[in-house]
Amino acid sequence: MNKETLKKIWKPAAGIVGLAAIMAWAGGACTAKIPSGKLEQAPGFALPTDAPTIQVVRQPISSRIYVMGTVASEEKINLSARMPAYVDKVFVSAGDRVKKGQTLVTLDDREIREQLAVAEAQFKQAETEYLRAKQLFESKATTEQALTAAESMFNSARAQAERVRVMLTYAQIVSPIDGVVTDRRIEAGDLANPGQVLLAVYDPTRMRLEAPTPVRLVDKLALDQTVDVNLETPARPFKGRVSEIVSEIDPLSRTRHVRVHLDDAGGDILPGAFGRLWVQETPHDGILIPAEAVYASGQLQRVQVVENGRVIRRLVTTGPQQGVHVEILSGLEGGETILAVPVREG
């Protein structure tokens, strides 16, 4: 191959070799290769400076169990008719506050007043006959038998008049206590029959919680024991005193009725309100942490655990809250360090 031919092919060949070298260098052929795999990354996020932490410890916990109950008045009186009559007027409505002796309902008493007029006339006549017979007997103008008969008629007429007067009072239905009207079941013009409940009155200052309590918890309660009660309406805690434990077990629910007198009722508690009676259980080993250390993530509850200077989320299951603390049923074993106030992530 002559020199002219070499000159012609040298430059293209050199360009091809240079291009191949550049491509090999860009592809990493000239550097050490790193084996494939995932890069190590620390879990969680760095512990913020001055973030308050808590050491989790196991300790004896005296937990509480609540028993659901219903509020009722200790004094509720059903008012009913004591004679058949049409209702004349109804002066109150459900929810009205009334005083003892206040007239609530009047019945039509025209027939009774007619009966009273007849009874009083008969009484006056019998009285006149008795006084006349007595004078005649004293003057020995009649027999003792006639005097006895006149006296008997007089006493009978007097008793009849008194009975009708008492019946006349039945036409006015009055409140037997200071209280609040409930269960109004009658309107003017309705026929009231004996024994028919027309309305009811309850004392709002004497209220109690009636709670069907499981048999296993009844032994933890005693008469006159002070207990804690939470009501839904009004939504606040109350102190109560166990006033009665019914000595009968419901065979279906295996419960006994416990009645708790509510202190400081104040008149704003309504019958039928939902309530919870808290029963103290035997102490057990468990974990209590501040309730604010637990935060919700959707339907889940979490705490933030500190490990090796990093903060890691951990799922927990909580139990009953006791004041500002909450019991942890699962997720923590004791000995961990957690953030007292969770840090918002992201």
C-alpha positions in Angstrom: 0.0 0.0 0.0 1.6 3.3 -1.1 1.8 6.5 1.0 -1.0 8.2 -0.9 -3.4 5.4 0.0 -2.5 5.5 3.7 -3.0 9.3 3.8 -6.5 8.9 2.4 -7.7 6.2 5.0 -5.8 7.5 8.1 -8.0 10.5 9.0 -11.4 8.6 8.8 -9.9 5.7 10.7 -8.7 8.0 13.5 -12.1 9.7 13.7 -13.9 6.3 14.1 -11.4 5.3 16.8 -11.9 8.6 18.7 -15.6 8.4 18.5 -15.6 4.8 19.9 -13.4 5.9 22.8 -15.7 8.8 23.7 -18.7 6.4 23.6 -16.9 3.9 25.8 -16.0 6.6 28.3 -19.6 8.0 28.4 -20.9 4.4 29.0 -18.7 4.1 32.1 -16.2 1.6 30.6 -13.3 3.6 32.1 -14.7 3.8 35.7 -15.3 1.2 38.4 -18.8 -0.2 38.4 -21.1 0.0 41.4 -23.1 -3.2 42.0 -26.9 -3.0 41.6 -29.2 -2.8 44.7 -31.3 -0.4 46.9 -29.7 2.5 48.6 -29.8 2.5 52.4 -32.3 5.2 53.8 -32.9 5.8 57.5 -36.6 5.3 58.5 -38.7 8.2 59.8 -37.4 11.7 60.0 -34.8 13.5 62.1 -35.7 14.3 65.7 -36.5 18.0 65.9 -34.4 20.1 68.3 -35.9 20.6 71.7 -38.9 18.3 71.0 -40.3 17.1 74.3 -40.2 13.4 74.8 -41.7 10.9 77.3 -40.3 7.6 78.6 -43.0 4.9 78.3 -43.3 2.8 81.5 -45.6 0.0 82.6 -47.4 0.6 85.9 -50.4 -0.6 87.9 -53.6 0.9 86.4 -56.9 1.1 88.1 -59.1 1.2 85.0 -62.7 2.1 84.8 -65.6 0.5 82.9 -68.7 2.4 82.1 -72.2 1.0 82.3 -74.9 2.7 80.2 -78.0 3.9 81.9 -81.0 6.2 81.6 -82.0 9.2 83.8 -85.3 9.2 85.6 -86.8 11.2 88.4 -87.0 9.8 91.9 -90.5 11.3 92.2 -92.8 11.0 89.2 -96.5 11.0 89.9 -99.1 10.0 87.4 -102.4 12.0 87.8 -105.5 10.2 86.8 -109.3 10.7 86.9 -111.2 9.3 89.9 -114.6 9.6 88.3 -116.1 9.4 84.8 -116.5 12.9 83.4 -115.7 15.0 80.4 -112.6 17.3 80.6 -113.6 20.9 81.0 -110.3 22.7 80.8 -106.6 21.8 80.7 -104.4 24.6 82.1 -100.9 23.3 81.4 -98.8 21.7 78.7 -95.9 19.3 78.8 -92.8 21.0 80.0 -94.6 23.6 82.2 -93.3 24.1 85.7 -96.0 23.9 88.3 -96.4 24.5 92.1 -97.9 22.2 94.7 -101.7 22.6 94.8 -101.9 24.3 91.4 -105.0 23.3 89.4 -103.9 21.5 86.3 -107.2 20.0 84.9 -110.9 20.6 85.7 -113.6 18.1 84.8 -117.3 18.8 84.1 -118.9 18.8 87.6 -122.5 19.9 86.8 -123.9 16.5 87.6 -122.0 16.2 90.9 -123.2 19.7 91.9 -126.8 18.6 91.3 -126.2 15.5 93.4 -124.7 17.7 96.1 -127.8 20.0 96.1 -130.0 16.9 96.6 -127.8 15.4 99.3 -127.6 18.7 101.3 -131.4 19.1 101.1 -131.9 15.5 102.4 -129.4 16.2 105.1 -131.2 19.3 106.3 -134.5 17.5 106.3 -133.0 14.5 108.2 -131.4 17.0 110.7 -134.8 18.7 111.3 -136.5 15.3 111.9 -133.7 14.2 114.2 -133.9 17.4 116.3 -137.7 17.1 116.5 -137.5 13.5 117.6 -134.9 14.4 120.2 -137.2 17.1 121.7 -140.2 14.7 121.7 -138.2 12.0 123.4 -137.0 14.4 126.1 -140.6 15.4 126.7 -141.5 11.6 126.7 -143.8 12.2 123.7 -142.1 9.5 121.5 -140.3 6.3 121.9 -136.6 5.6 122.0 -136.9 3.5 118.9 -138.3 6.5 116.9 -135.4 8.6 118.2 -132.9 6.0 117.1 -134.4 5.7 113.7 -134.3 9.5 113.2 -130.7 9.7 114.4 -129.8 6.9 111.9 -131.4 8.8 109.0 -129.6 12.0 110.1 -126.1 10.3 110.2 -126.8 8.6 106.8 -127.8 11.8 105.1 -124.8 13.6 106.6 -122.4 10.9 105.3 -124.0 11.0 101.8 -123.6 14.8 101.6 -120.0 14.5 102.7 -119.3 11.8 100.1 -120.7 14.0 97.3 -118.6 16.9 98.6 -115.5 14.8 98.3 -116.5 13.7 94.8 -116.8 17.3 93.9 -113.1 17.8 94.7 -112.3 15.1 92.2 -113.4 17.4 89.4 -110.2 19.5 90.1 -106.9 17.8 89.5 -104.1 19.6 91.2 -100.3 19.1 91.3 -99.2 17.2 94.4 -95.6 18.6 94.2 -93.5 21.4 92.8 -92.4 20.0 89.5 -92.6 19.8 85.7 -95.5 18.5 83.7 -94.9 15.6 81.4 -97.0 13.0 79.5 -100.0 15.1 78.8 -102.5 12.7 77.4 -105.8 14.5 77.5 -107.5 17.5 75.8 -110.6 19.5 76.7 -113.8 17.7 75.6 -112.2 14.2 76.1 -114.0 11.7 78.3 -111.9 10.9 81.4 -112.5 7.5 83.0 -111.5 6.4 86.5 -107.8 5.3 86.6 -107.0 6.9 83.2 -103.7 8.8 83.3 -104.3 12.3 82.2 -100.7 13.7 82.7 -97.7 13.3 85.0 -95.6 15.5 87.1 -91.9 14.9 88.1 -89.5 16.6 90.5 -86.5 17.9 88.5 -84.4 18.4 91.6 -84.4 14.7 92.5 -82.9 12.8 89.6 -81.2 9.4 89.4 -79.4 7.2 86.8 -80.8 3.8 86.4 -78.1 1.4 85.0 -78.5 -2.3 84.3 -75.1 -3.4 85.6 -73.4 -6.7 84.7 -73.4 -9.1 87.7 -69.6 -9.3 87.7 -69.4 -5.5 88.3 -72.1 -5.2 91.0 -69.7 -6.5 93.7 -67.6 -3.4 93.1 -70.5 -1.1 94.1 -72.0 -0.6 97.5 -74.9 1.4 98.9 -74.1 5.0 99.7 -70.9 4.7 97.6 -69.8 7.8 95.7 -69.4 7.2 92.0 -68.8 9.2 88.8 -71.5 9.7 86.2 -71.3 11.3 82.8 -74.5 12.5 81.1 -75.1 13.3 77.5 -77.6 16.1 78.3 -76.3 18.3 79.9 -72.9 17.1 78.7 -70.9 17.3 82.0 -69.8 15.0 84.8 -71.7 14.5 88.0 -71.1 13.0 91.3 -73.6 10.4 92.4 -74.5 8.1 95.3 -75.6 4.5 95.0 -79.1 4.6 96.4 -80.4 1.2 95.5 -79.1 -2.1 94.1 -82.1 -4.3 93.1 -81.7 -7.8 94.5 -82.9 -9.5 91.3 -80.9 -10.7 88.3 -82.3 -10.3 84.8 -82.1 -13.8 83.3 -81.7 -12.5 79.8 -79.0 -9.8 80.2 -77.5 -11.1 83.4 -77.6 -7.7 85.0 -78.9 -6.1 88.1 -80.5 -2.6 88.3 -78.4 -0.1 90.1 -79.9 3.3 90.9 -77.6 6.3 91.5 -78.9 9.5 93.0 -77.4 12.5 91.2 -76.0 15.2 93.4 -76.6 18.9 92.4 -79.1 18.0 89.7 -80.0 21.7 89.5 -83.3 21.1 87.6 -81.8 21.0 84.1 -81.6 17.2 83.8 -84.3 15.7 81.6 -85.8 12.3 82.2 -84.7 9.8 79.6 -81.3 11.3 79.1 -78.4 8.9 78.3 -75.7 8.5 80.9 -72.7 6.4 81.9 -71.9 5.0 85.3 -68.2 4.5 85.8 -67.2 1.4 87.8 -63.7 1.1 89.1 -62.0 -2.3 88.2 -59.3 -4.2 90.0 -55.8 -2.6 89.2 -53.9 -4.3 86.4 -50.4 -3.8 84.8 -50.6 -1.4 81.8 -49.3 1.7 80.0 -50.7 5.2 80.4 -49.5 8.1 78.3 -50.8 11.7 77.8 -53.8 11.7 75.5 -52.2 14.5 73.4 -49.3 12.1 72.5 -51.7 10.1 70.4 -52.9 11.4 67.0 -55.4 10.1 64.5 -54.4 9.1 60.9 -57.7 8.4 59.2 -59.3 5.6 61.2 -56.0 4.6 62.8 -54.3 5.9 65.9 -50.5 6.5 66.1 -47.7 7.7 68.3 -44.3 8.9 67.2 -41.4 6.8 68.7 -37.9 8.0 68.9 -35.2 5.5 67.8 -31.5 6.4 67.2 -32.3 10.1 66.8 -35.1 9.4 64.3 -38.8 9.7 64.8 -40.9 6.7 63.6 -44.6 6.4 63.4 -46.2 3.4 65.2 -49.8 2.2 65.3 -51.4 1.8 68.7 -54.7 0.7 70.1 -56.1 2.9 72.9 -58.4 2.0 75.8 -60.4 4.2 78.2 -59.2 7.7 78.8 -58.5 8.6 82.4 -58.4 12.4 82.8 -55.6 13.7 80.6 -54.1 10.2 80.1 -55.1 7.3 77.9 -54.4 3.6 78.3 -52.4 1.9 75.5 -53.7 -1.6 74.9 -51.2 -2.5 72.1 -48.4 -1.0 70.1 -46.1 -0.1 73.0 -44.4 -2.5 75.4 -42.8 -0.1 77.8 -39.3 1.4 77.7 -39.8 3.3 74.5 -39.3 7.0 74.1 -42.1 8.9 72.4 -42.8 12.5 71.4 -45.0 14.2 74.0 -46.5 16.3 71.2 -46.6 14.7 67.8 -44.9 16.6 65.0 -46.7 17.2 61.8 -45.0 15.4 59.0 -44.4 16.7 55.5 
